[in-house]
Amino acid sequence: MSLALKACVRGFLTFVEISIVVLFVLSFAVIAALGCFGARKRSRASEIPNVLFDRFRDHAA
């Protein structure tokens, strides 16, 4: 292979490798973001029964 072709192939493979690493790290960021949304959704759902329970407890007392 010519020197120019080797340099071009090496540059392309470096670009592909960096792209794979960036996508891998980005997937962790997406998983973390979805986990935060799920945690917020679960905490909101657990607050609703407590609010209703407090309302009934106030009327019973």
C-alpha positions in Angstrom: 0.0 0.0 0.0 1.1 3.5 -0.6 2.0 5.8 2.3 -0.9 8.1 1.5 -3.4 5.2 1.6 -2.0 3.9 4.9 -2.3 7.4 6.4 -5.9 7.7 5.2 -6.9 4.3 6.5 -5.2 5.0 9.8 -7.1 8.3 10.1 -10.4 6.7 9.2 -9.9 3.9 11.8 -9.0 6.5 14.5 -12.1 8.4 13.6 -14.2 5.2 13.9 -12.6 4.3 17.2 -13.2 7.7 18.7 -16.8 7.7 17.5 -17.4 4.3 19.2 -16.0 5.6 22.5 -18.1 8.7 22.3 -21.3 6.7 21.6 -20.4 4.4 24.5 -20.0 7.3 27.0 -23.1 9.0 25.6 -25.2 5.8 26.2 -24.2 6.0 29.9 -25.4 9.6 30.0 -28.7 8.6 28.4 -29.2 5.8 30.9 -28.4 8.1 33.8 -30.9 10.7 32.5 -33.6 8.1 32.1 -32.9 6.9 35.6 -33.3 10.4 37.0 -36.7 10.8 35.2 -37.8 7.4 36.6 -36.7 8.3 40.1 -38.6 11.6 39.9 -41.7 9.8 38.6 -41.5 7.2 41.4 -41.1 9.9 44.1 -44.1 11.8 42.8 -46.2 8.7 42.8 -45.2 7.9 46.4 -46.1 11.4 47.6 -49.7 11.2 46.3 -50.8 8.4 48.7 -49.1 10.2 51.6 -51.0 13.4 50.9 -54.3 11.6 50.7 -53.5 9.7 53.9 -52.7 13.0 55.7 -56.0 14.4 54.6 -58.0 11.5 55.9 -56.0 11.5 59.2 -56.7 15.2 59.7 -60.5 14.6 59.3 -60.4 11.6 61.6 -58.8 13.5 64.5 
